[in-house]
Amino acid sequence: MYFHEAFARALQAQGVTDVFGVLGDANLYLIDSWVRNCEGRFYSVSNEAGGVLAANGFGRTTGGLGVATVTHGPALTNTVTALVESVRDHTPLLLIAGDTDVVDRENFQNIAQRDVVMPTGAGFEQLRSPQTVAEDVAVAVRRAQVERRPIVLNVPAQFQWQQVDDPGVSEVRWVPPQAVQPSLDALDAALGVIASARRPIVLAGQGASSDTARAALVRLASRIGAPLATTLRARDLFRSEPHDLGVVGTLSHDVAADVVDSADCIIAFGAGLNKWTTAEGSVLAGKGVVHVDSDPASLARFQTTHADVIGDVAATADAIVRLLDEAEIPSTGFASDDLAARLAQRRPDAFTDLSTEGAVDLRTAMIRLDEAFPRDRALVFDGGRWIFNAFKLFHVEHPRNYVHTVNFGAIGMGMGNAIGAAVGSGLPTLLCTGDGGFMLGGLAEFNTAVRHGLDLVVVVFNDMAYGAEHIQFRNKNMDPALSTFEWPEFAEVATALGGTGHTVRNLSDLDVALKVIEARDRPVLIDIKIDPDKVSLAGH
């Protein structure tokens, strides 16, 4: 068979069903063969970065491997920022990159591709020969899964039409994570901290967001009388629980902040305890801290704790409950009926609306959108100053359906991730972005969503400015004109790109926009005009 046929079979053998990317002369026959002969689904995008980001969103919402493909040279260099974002997101991702023929010294697109990849933090795997294709693909997939980062599989263009024997199926494989039982000594240390606490909180991070882990943490919290809380990446994990404090740290609401301040113990599971979750350490100050994670590298990385436990979240939580029962340690009652009532009485709309006839209070818009959009959704945020309110006011049914795209602090990462999330989750997908992020990384890919018939709604919070720079000029009493833009009307652009566009300048327009979303039969863009001088007034 030809190499491109063998490569397609190798992808199929690894369970690859969906690939995002841009075709070029070094990968087109590989992907064509995979689509034609292996029932593969290829989602063509407009920019190579969008392909990598879509693979990231796909991997995040499926919990599996995201796969993207590009050709050589400038196609690969176009992916650099997206690769860094995916590396920092710890997403298993395979990027199939073509490479120029080694004998083609004068090829315009020649570049040392390994040297391009390595500074991003992604791994690099060279496809060694046509005959080793099955093993090389399997090794790249295994590395992506085990190392939880992108691996770039470098495939020389000249291999595509070479004849090879059937390579068969590689024996290389990866072993999924298994439940690790904590040591008795570690459990004993943790139990000492927990048993002496009178006001404990159970905190879950992304590493504790599985259904099994959630159920175990709810059992533990109930046993010790503790409120439940999450990191941003585990948002809404306990949303249905009466003592759910929501996201703690720099994003805590007023009731949660009061409860955290009065707590004397934090029991953290699968959480990094970074400076945002701990509000620069203040959340943990003066408290007993137990930190549980299956990954030793996550323990004692950012904060000093009193007991560190290496173990599976569910197994550790259930072991703690069992030991508490054996020791007859009573419940604390910290998760009281009074606290449940305070949490139930909280209103996200307890503010003075700042909307005018020409601009909408972004908090009001977010609350209305959150209520109107299907609850079972995929939720993606691009970056921007508006995002601090979005973190608090939008929700998901499960943390796996939230895709975080600001791991590198870059704007423009949202649209690609949203495309992958829409494919991977199979759910209505809501992308929130600023105007700068949409112009940087969303405009070209909006048509990608149209072409592939995705159920995607894009909400642009449009202050006609780079908001973070605008506020810095304002804070120094300087003219912010350099940070402002005269963008085109995004609604008209969206319609021209094959979607449905609607502009919102006031609350009446917002009412119409919600009806547009409900009646959608194609990707929708809602352009919400906001006042850059009122974003900070809306509060974080």
C-alpha positions as CSV (number, residue, x, y, z in Angstrom):
1,M,0.0,0.0,0.0
2,Y,1.0,3.6,-0.2
3,F,2.3,5.3,2.9
4,H,-0.6,7.7,3.1
5,E,-2.9,4.7,3.3
6,A,-0.8,3.1,6.0
7,F,-0.8,6.4,8.0
8,A,-4.6,6.6,7.8
9,R,-4.9,3.0,9.1
10,A,-2.5,3.9,12.0
11,L,-4.7,6.8,13.0
12,Q,-7.8,4.6,12.8
13,A,-6.1,2.0,15.0
14,Q,-5.5,4.6,17.6
15,G,-9.2,5.5,17.8
16,V,-8.9,8.8,16.0
17,T,-12.3,9.8,14.6
18,D,-12.1,13.6,14.3
19,V,-9.3,15.9,13.1
20,F,-9.2,19.7,12.7
21,G,-6.8,21.6,10.5
22,V,-5.6,23.1,7.3
23,L,-4.5,21.0,4.3
24,G,-1.3,21.6,2.4
25,D,1.0,19.6,0.1
26,A,2.6,17.7,3.0
27,N,-0.6,16.4,4.7
28,L,-3.4,16.4,2.1
29,Y,-3.1,12.8,0.9
30,L,-2.7,11.5,4.5
31,I,-6.0,13.1,5.5
32,D,-7.8,12.3,2.2
33,S,-7.0,8.7,2.7
34,W,-8.1,8.7,6.3
35,V,-11.4,10.3,5.4
36,R,-12.1,8.1,2.4
37,N,-11.0,4.8,3.7
38,C,-11.3,5.0,7.5
39,E,-14.5,6.9,8.0
40,G,-12.6,9.9,9.5
41,R,-14.2,13.3,10.0
42,F,-12.1,16.2,9.0
43,Y,-13.0,19.8,10.0
44,S,-11.3,22.3,7.8
45,V,-10.5,25.6,9.5
46,S,-9.3,28.9,8.2
47,N,-6.1,29.3,10.2
48,E,-3.7,26.7,11.5
49,A,-3.9,28.1,15.0
50,G,-7.7,27.6,14.9
51,G,-7.1,23.9,14.1
52,V,-4.9,23.4,17.2
53,L,-7.3,25.3,19.4
54,A,-10.3,23.3,18.0
55,A,-8.5,20.1,18.8
56,N,-7.9,21.4,22.3
57,G,-11.6,22.2,22.8
58,F,-12.5,18.8,21.5
59,G,-10.1,17.1,23.9
60,R,-11.3,19.1,26.8
61,T,-15.0,18.4,26.3
62,T,-14.6,14.7,25.4
63,G,-11.9,13.9,28.0
64,G,-9.9,12.2,25.2
65,L,-7.3,13.1,22.6
66,G,-7.6,16.1,20.4
67,V,-6.0,15.8,16.9
68,A,-5.0,18.6,14.5
69,T,-3.0,18.7,11.3
70,V,-1.0,21.3,9.3
71,T,1.5,21.3,6.5
72,H,5.0,22.5,6.9
73,G,6.9,25.8,7.5
74,P,4.6,28.8,8.0
75,A,1.7,26.5,8.7
76,L,3.6,25.2,11.7
77,T,4.8,28.6,12.9
78,N,1.2,29.8,12.8
79,T,0.4,27.3,15.6
80,V,3.0,28.5,18.1
81,T,0.7,30.5,20.4
82,A,-2.0,27.9,20.2
83,L,0.5,25.2,21.2
84,V,1.6,27.2,24.2
85,E,-2.0,27.6,25.3
86,S,-2.6,23.9,24.9
87,V,0.5,23.0,26.8
88,R,-0.5,25.1,29.7
89,D,-4.0,23.6,29.5
90,H,-2.4,20.2,30.0
91,T,-4.5,18.8,27.1
92,P,-3.5,15.6,25.4
93,L,-3.2,16.6,21.8
94,L,-1.6,15.2,18.6
95,L,-0.5,17.7,16.0
96,I,0.3,16.0,12.7
97,A,2.7,18.3,10.9
98,G,4.1,17.8,7.4
99,D,7.7,18.6,6.8
100,T,9.6,19.5,3.6
101,D,11.7,17.0,1.8
102,V,15.1,16.9,3.3
103,V,16.7,17.0,-0.1
104,D,14.8,20.1,-1.2
105,R,17.4,22.6,0.1
106,E,15.8,25.6,-1.6
107,N,12.2,25.0,-0.6
108,F,10.7,28.4,0.5
109,Q,9.0,26.8,3.5
110,N,12.1,25.1,5.0
111,I,12.5,25.7,8.7
112,A,13.9,23.6,11.5
113,Q,10.6,22.4,12.8
114,R,11.8,20.8,16.0
115,D,13.4,24.2,16.9
116,V,10.0,25.9,16.3
117,V,8.1,23.4,18.5
118,M,10.4,23.0,21.5
119,P,10.1,26.5,23.1
120,T,6.3,26.1,23.3
121,G,6.6,23.3,25.7
122,A,5.1,20.8,23.4
123,G,6.8,17.5,22.6
124,F,8.3,16.5,19.2
125,E,8.2,13.1,17.6
126,Q,9.8,12.3,14.3
127,L,8.2,9.8,12.0
128,R,11.3,7.8,11.2
129,S,10.4,5.9,8.0
130,P,7.4,4.8,6.0
131,Q,7.7,1.3,7.4
132,T,7.6,2.5,11.1
133,V,4.4,4.5,10.6
134,A,2.2,2.3,12.9
135,E,4.7,2.4,15.8
136,D,5.6,6.1,15.4
137,V,1.9,7.2,15.4
138,A,1.2,5.0,18.4
139,V,4.2,6.4,20.3
140,A,3.1,10.0,19.6
141,V,-0.4,9.2,20.8
142,R,0.9,7.5,23.9
143,R,3.1,10.5,24.7
144,A,0.3,12.9,24.3
145,Q,-1.9,10.9,26.7
146,V,0.7,10.2,29.3
147,E,2.4,13.6,29.3
148,R,-0.9,15.5,28.9
149,R,0.4,18.0,26.4
150,P,0.6,18.4,22.7
151,I,3.0,16.2,20.8
152,V,3.9,17.3,17.3
153,L,4.4,14.3,14.9
154,N,6.7,15.4,12.2
155,V,5.9,13.7,8.8
156,P,8.3,14.2,5.8
157,A,6.3,15.1,2.7
158,Q,8.2,12.7,0.5
159,F,6.8,9.7,2.4
160,Q,3.2,10.2,1.2
161,W,3.5,8.2,-2.1
162,Q,6.1,5.7,-1.1
163,Q,5.1,2.0,-1.1
164,V,5.1,0.1,2.2
165,D,4.2,-3.3,3.4
166,D,1.2,-3.5,5.6
167,P,2.6,-2.2,9.0
168,G,-0.1,-3.9,11.0
169,V,-1.1,-2.6,14.4
170,S,1.5,-1.4,16.9
171,E,1.8,-3.0,20.3
172,V,2.6,0.4,21.8
173,R,-0.2,1.6,24.0
174,W,-1.0,3.8,27.0
175,V,-2.5,2.7,30.3
176,P,-5.3,5.0,31.6
177,P,-4.9,6.4,35.2
178,Q,-5.8,4.0,37.9
179,A,-7.1,4.7,41.4
180,V,-4.2,5.0,43.8
181,Q,-4.8,4.2,47.4
182,P,-3.3,6.7,49.9
183,S,-0.8,5.5,52.4
184,L,-1.9,5.0,56.0
185,D,0.6,7.5,57.3
186,A,-0.6,10.2,55.0
187,L,-4.2,9.4,55.9
188,D,-3.3,9.6,59.6
189,A,-1.8,13.0,59.2
190,A,-4.8,14.3,57.2
191,L,-7.2,12.8,59.8
192,G,-5.4,14.7,62.6
193,V,-6.0,18.0,60.8
194,I,-9.6,17.2,59.9
195,A,-10.7,15.8,63.2
196,S,-9.5,18.9,65.1
197,A,-11.4,21.3,62.7
198,R,-14.6,23.0,63.7
199,R,-15.2,24.9,60.6
200,P,-13.9,22.9,57.6
201,I,-14.5,23.5,53.9
202,V,-14.1,20.8,51.1
203,L,-12.5,22.3,48.0
204,A,-12.5,20.5,44.6
205,G,-10.3,21.3,41.7
206,Q,-10.4,20.1,38.1
207,G,-8.7,16.9,39.2
208,A,-11.8,16.1,41.3
209,S,-14.5,16.8,38.8
210,S,-15.4,13.3,37.7
211,D,-18.8,12.0,38.7
212,T,-17.2,9.4,41.0
213,A,-15.0,12.0,42.7
214,R,-17.9,14.4,43.1
215,A,-20.1,11.8,44.8
216,A,-17.3,10.9,47.3
217,L,-16.6,14.6,48.2
218,V,-20.3,15.2,48.8
219,R,-20.3,12.2,51.2
220,L,-17.2,13.6,53.0
221,A,-18.7,17.1,53.3
222,S,-21.9,15.7,54.6
223,R,-20.1,13.5,57.1
224,I,-18.0,16.4,58.6
225,G,-20.6,19.1,58.1
226,A,-18.6,21.1,55.6
227,P,-19.6,23.5,52.9
228,L,-18.4,22.7,49.4
229,A,-16.4,24.9,47.1
230,T,-14.5,24.7,43.8
231,T,-11.7,26.2,41.8
232,L,-12.5,28.0,38.6
233,R,-11.7,25.0,36.5
234,A,-14.1,22.8,38.5
235,R,-16.9,25.5,38.4
236,D,-20.4,24.4,39.1
237,L,-19.4,20.9,40.3
238,F,-21.6,21.3,43.4
239,R,-24.2,23.7,41.9
240,S,-27.1,21.6,43.1
241,E,-25.9,21.2,46.6
242,P,-27.4,23.5,49.3
243,H,-24.1,24.4,50.8
244,D,-22.2,25.1,47.5
245,L,-20.0,28.2,48.0
246,G,-19.1,28.2,44.3
247,V,-15.7,29.4,43.1
248,V,-13.4,30.5,45.9
249,G,-10.4,32.8,45.9
250,T,-10.3,36.0,43.9
251,L,-13.8,35.2,42.4
252,S,-15.6,34.5,45.7
253,H,-19.0,36.1,46.1
254,D,-19.7,37.9,49.4
255,V,-21.3,35.0,51.3
256,A,-18.5,32.6,50.2
257,A,-15.8,35.1,51.2
258,D,-17.4,35.4,54.7
259,V,-17.5,31.6,55.1
260,V,-14.0,31.2,53.9
261,D,-12.7,33.9,56.3
262,S,-14.3,32.1,59.2
263,A,-13.2,28.6,58.3
264,D,-10.4,26.9,60.2
265,C,-9.6,24.1,57.7
266,I,-9.4,23.6,53.9
267,I,-9.5,20.1,52.6
268,A,-8.5,20.4,48.9
269,F,-8.8,17.6,46.3
270,G,-7.4,17.8,42.8
271,A,-6.8,21.5,43.1
272,G,-3.5,23.3,42.4
273,L,-4.0,25.9,45.1
274,N,-2.5,28.6,42.9
275,K,-2.5,32.3,43.8
276,W,-6.0,32.9,42.3
277,T,-7.7,30.0,44.1
278,T,-6.0,31.1,47.4
279,A,-6.2,34.8,46.8
280,E,-2.5,35.2,47.1
281,G,-2.5,32.7,50.1
282,S,-5.1,34.6,52.1
283,V,-7.7,31.8,51.7
284,L,-5.4,29.4,53.5
285,A,-3.9,31.8,56.1
286,G,-4.3,30.6,59.7
287,K,-6.1,27.4,58.6
288,G,-5.3,23.7,58.7
289,V,-4.7,22.6,55.1
290,V,-5.0,19.1,53.8
291,H,-4.1,18.7,50.1
292,V,-5.0,15.5,48.2
293,D,-4.0,14.8,44.6
294,S,-3.1,11.7,42.5
295,D,-0.2,13.6,41.0
296,P,2.7,14.2,43.4
297,A,3.9,17.1,41.3
298,S,0.7,19.0,42.2
299,L,1.4,18.8,46.0
300,A,3.3,21.5,47.8
301,R,3.9,23.4,44.6
302,F,2.4,26.8,45.5
303,Q,1.4,26.7,49.2
304,T,2.6,25.3,52.5
305,T,0.1,22.7,53.8
306,H,-0.2,20.6,56.9
307,A,-0.9,17.2,55.3
308,D,-0.2,16.1,51.8
309,V,-1.9,12.9,50.5
310,I,-1.0,11.2,47.2
311,G,-4.1,9.2,46.2
312,D,-7.2,8.9,44.2
313,V,-9.8,11.6,45.1
314,A,-12.7,9.2,45.7
315,A,-10.6,6.5,47.4
316,T,-9.1,9.1,49.7
317,A,-12.3,10.8,50.6
318,D,-14.1,7.5,51.4
319,A,-11.1,6.4,53.4
320,I,-11.3,9.6,55.5
321,V,-15.0,9.0,56.1
322,R,-14.4,5.4,57.2
323,L,-11.6,6.5,59.7
324,L,-13.8,9.3,61.1
325,D,-16.6,6.8,61.7
326,E,-14.2,4.4,63.4
327,A,-13.0,7.1,65.6
328,E,-16.5,8.4,66.2
329,I,-15.6,12.0,65.4
330,P,-18.7,14.1,65.4
331,S,-19.9,16.3,62.5
332,T,-19.0,20.0,62.9
333,G,-22.3,21.4,61.7
334,F,-20.5,24.2,59.9
335,A,-22.7,23.6,56.9
336,S,-25.8,24.8,58.7
337,D,-29.3,25.5,57.7
338,D,-28.6,29.2,58.2
339,L,-25.8,29.0,55.7
340,A,-28.0,27.2,53.2
341,A,-30.6,29.9,53.5
342,R,-28.0,32.7,53.0
343,L,-26.8,31.0,49.9
344,A,-30.3,30.4,48.6
345,Q,-31.1,34.1,49.1
346,R,-28.2,35.4,47.1
347,R,-29.3,37.2,44.0
348,P,-26.8,37.7,41.1
349,D,-28.9,40.7,39.9
350,A,-28.6,42.7,43.2
351,F,-27.0,45.7,41.6
352,T,-28.0,48.9,39.9
353,D,-28.3,48.4,36.2
354,L,-26.1,50.9,34.3
355,S,-27.7,50.3,30.8
356,T,-28.4,53.3,28.6
357,E,-30.1,53.6,25.2
358,G,-26.6,53.2,23.6
359,A,-24.9,50.6,25.7
360,V,-25.9,47.7,27.9
361,D,-24.7,46.8,31.4
362,L,-22.7,43.7,30.7
363,R,-23.9,42.1,34.0
364,T,-27.5,42.3,33.0
365,A,-26.7,41.0,29.6
366,M,-24.8,38.0,31.0
367,I,-27.6,37.1,33.5
368,R,-30.2,37.2,30.8
369,L,-28.1,35.2,28.4
370,D,-27.3,32.6,31.0
371,E,-31.0,32.2,31.8
372,A,-32.1,32.0,28.1
373,F,-29.4,29.7,26.7
374,P,-30.0,25.9,27.1
375,R,-28.7,24.8,30.5
376,D,-27.0,21.7,29.1
377,R,-24.3,23.6,27.1
378,A,-20.6,23.9,26.3
379,L,-19.3,27.3,27.6
380,V,-16.1,28.9,26.2
381,F,-14.6,32.2,27.3
382,D,-12.1,34.2,25.3
383,G,-10.0,36.7,27.2
384,G,-10.7,40.3,28.1
385,R,-11.6,42.7,30.9
386,W,-15.3,41.6,30.8
387,I,-14.3,38.1,31.8
388,F,-14.3,38.6,35.5
389,N,-18.0,39.2,35.5
390,A,-18.5,36.2,33.1
391,F,-16.6,33.9,35.5
392,K,-19.3,34.6,38.1
393,L,-22.5,34.9,36.1
394,F,-22.4,32.1,33.5
395,H,-22.8,28.4,34.5
396,V,-22.5,24.9,33.1
397,E,-24.1,21.6,34.1
398,H,-20.7,19.9,34.4
399,P,-17.1,21.3,34.6
400,R,-16.0,19.3,31.6
401,N,-18.3,21.5,29.5
402,Y,-16.4,24.6,30.5
403,V,-13.4,25.4,28.3
404,H,-10.8,27.7,29.8
405,T,-8.8,29.6,27.1
406,V,-6.7,32.1,29.0
407,N,-3.9,29.9,30.2
408,F,-1.3,31.9,28.3
409,G,-3.1,35.3,29.0
410,A,-3.8,35.7,25.3
411,I,-7.0,36.9,23.6
412,G,-8.2,35.3,20.5
413,M,-8.1,31.7,21.7
414,G,-11.8,31.3,22.2
415,M,-13.3,30.7,18.7
416,G,-11.1,27.7,17.8
417,N,-11.8,26.1,21.2
418,A,-15.5,26.8,20.8
419,I,-15.5,25.0,17.4
420,G,-13.9,21.9,19.0
421,A,-16.1,22.1,22.0
422,A,-19.2,22.1,19.8
423,V,-18.0,19.0,17.9
424,G,-16.8,17.2,21.0
425,S,-19.6,17.9,23.4
426,G,-22.5,17.7,20.8
427,L,-24.1,20.4,22.9
428,P,-25.3,24.0,22.1
429,T,-22.1,26.0,22.5
430,L,-21.9,29.5,23.9
431,L,-18.7,31.5,23.2
432,C,-18.3,34.8,25.0
433,T,-15.6,37.1,23.7
434,G,-14.5,40.7,23.5
435,D,-14.4,42.7,20.3
436,G,-10.5,42.5,20.3
437,G,-10.5,38.8,20.8
438,F,-13.1,38.3,18.1
439,M,-11.2,40.3,15.6
440,L,-7.9,38.7,16.5
441,G,-9.0,35.0,16.5
442,G,-12.7,34.7,15.8
443,L,-13.6,36.5,12.6
444,A,-12.0,34.0,10.2
445,E,-13.3,30.9,12.1
446,F,-16.9,32.1,12.4
447,N,-17.4,30.9,8.8
448,T,-15.8,27.6,9.8
449,A,-18.7,27.1,12.3
450,V,-21.1,28.0,9.5
451,R,-19.5,25.6,7.0
452,H,-19.7,22.7,9.4
453,G,-23.2,23.4,10.6
454,L,-22.3,23.8,14.3
455,D,-24.7,24.9,17.0
456,L,-22.7,27.9,18.1
457,V,-23.7,31.3,19.6
458,V,-21.0,33.9,19.8
459,V,-21.6,36.8,22.1
460,V,-19.3,39.8,21.6
461,F,-19.0,42.2,24.5
462,N,-18.0,45.1,22.4
463,D,-16.5,48.3,24.0
464,M,-14.8,49.2,20.8
465,A,-11.5,49.1,22.6
466,Y,-8.7,47.0,24.1
467,G,-10.3,47.3,27.6
468,A,-7.3,46.4,29.7
469,E,-5.3,49.1,28.0
470,H,-8.2,51.6,28.0
471,I,-8.5,51.5,31.8
472,Q,-4.8,52.0,32.3
473,F,-4.9,55.2,30.2
474,R,-8.0,56.3,32.2
475,N,-6.4,55.5,35.5
476,K,-3.5,57.9,34.7
477,N,-5.8,60.6,33.3
478,M,-4.5,60.0,29.8
479,D,-6.3,60.0,26.5
480,P,-7.3,56.3,25.7
481,A,-7.8,57.0,22.0
482,L,-4.9,54.7,21.0
483,S,-6.7,51.7,22.6
484,T,-10.0,52.3,20.8
485,F,-11.2,51.0,17.4
486,E,-13.8,51.8,14.8
487,W,-14.7,48.2,14.0
488,P,-17.2,47.2,11.3
489,E,-20.7,46.2,12.4
490,F,-20.1,42.6,13.6
491,A,-23.7,41.6,13.0
492,E,-23.5,42.5,9.4
493,V,-20.2,40.7,9.0
494,A,-21.6,37.5,10.7
495,T,-24.6,37.5,8.3
496,A,-22.2,38.0,5.3
497,L,-20.2,35.0,6.6
498,G,-23.3,32.8,6.4
499,G,-24.6,33.1,10.0
500,T,-27.2,35.2,11.7
501,G,-26.1,38.5,13.3
502,H,-27.9,40.8,15.7
503,T,-26.8,44.1,17.4
504,V,-27.7,45.0,20.9
505,R,-27.5,48.6,22.0
506,N,-30.1,48.6,24.8
507,L,-32.3,46.3,26.8
508,S,-35.1,46.2,24.2
509,D,-32.5,45.0,21.6
510,L,-31.5,42.4,24.1
511,D,-35.0,41.0,24.3
512,V,-35.0,40.6,20.5
513,A,-31.5,39.0,20.6
514,L,-32.7,36.3,23.0
515,K,-35.5,35.4,20.6
516,V,-33.0,35.3,17.8
517,I,-31.0,32.8,19.8
518,E,-34.0,30.7,20.5
519,A,-35.0,30.5,16.8
520,R,-31.4,29.8,15.6
521,D,-30.9,27.4,12.7
522,R,-27.2,28.3,12.1
523,P,-24.4,30.0,14.0
524,V,-25.4,33.2,15.6
525,L,-23.4,36.3,16.6
526,I,-24.8,38.8,19.1
527,D,-22.9,42.1,19.2
528,I,-23.5,43.7,22.6
529,K,-22.4,47.3,22.8
530,I,-20.9,48.1,26.2
531,D,-19.3,51.3,27.6
532,P,-15.6,50.9,28.2
533,D,-15.8,53.4,31.1
534,K,-18.5,51.3,32.9
535,V,-16.9,47.9,32.7
536,S,-14.9,48.6,35.9
537,L,-18.0,50.2,37.5
538,A,-19.8,46.9,36.9
539,G,-17.3,45.4,39.3
540,H,-15.4,42.2,39.5
